[in-house]
């Protein structure tokens, strides 16, 4: 079940964030770390009503769905028109990986987009092999690569039309 996050879910995210980052780093993915994402950012996502959790008796994963695009997206040749549903900060707790949690969060985002927009946009590190495979599996299209300020790794931007 995917539902809007609550304040109690922030405590779980804060508790699990170090393990999530460690699991990412163990696969060579340095997308998350000490500077990103911050709990202040998650709290703002919650306050705005954009933070969602996947829960089956306990929180298994989470993501942010909104219309806020990073400035670096302006340089890319998107085909999905604005506004689009943007996916940010999607993660699965390490003990629930490879159980379809991320796939479920993507399916939920696609349903949200169908109600409001013509498609979705997001990005991930070129080192995030699991997420890159999930984009391909779910029929997303790579749009190009971007570099976020202060980052050494490129990110691939993705889109998916839902109408």
ABEGO torsion letter per residue (X at the ends): XBBBBBAAAAAAAAAAAAAAAAAAAAAGBAABBAAOBBAAAAAAAAAAGABBBBBBGBBABBBBBBABBBAAAAABBBABBOBBBBBBGBBBBAAABGAGAAAAAAAAAAAAAAAABABBBBBBBAABAAAAAAAAAAGBBBAEBBBBBGBABBBBBBBBBAX
